[in-house]
């Protein structure tokens, strides 16, 4: 798809596949993509604010 110039589809198709895989893995079809990532992906969880040096 990328080589034929269908850039949007080339990016969105794998994103939809990852979303579908994650929904299946956690058995949650009722959660949107963003909320799914926030709830079930450790790298997307909010971090505590760190204190600056000094």
ChimeraX attribute file (.defattr): number of C-alpha atoms within 10 A of each C-alpha:
attribute: neighborCount
match mode: 1-to-1
recipient: residues
	/A:1	11
	/A:2	10
	/A:3	7
	/A:4	7
	/A:5	9
	/A:6	10
	/A:7	11
	/A:8	10
	/A:9	12
	/A:10	14
	/A:11	12
	/A:12	11
	/A:13	12
	/A:14	11
	/A:15	13
	/A:16	12
	/A:17	11
	/A:18	13
	/A:19	18
	/A:20	14
	/A:21	12
	/A:22	18
	/A:23	19
	/A:24	11
	/A:25	9
	/A:26	10
	/A:27	10
	/A:28	12
	/A:29	13
	/A:30	9
	/A:31	12
	/A:32	12
	/A:33	17
	/A:34	10
	/A:35	12
	/A:36	18
	/A:37	17
	/A:38	14
	/A:39	13
	/A:40	13
	/A:41	11
	/A:42	9
	/A:43	9
	/A:44	13
	/A:45	11
	/A:46	9
	/A:47	7
	/A:48	6
	/A:49	6
	/A:50	6
	/A:51	6
	/A:52	5
	/A:53	4
	/A:54	3
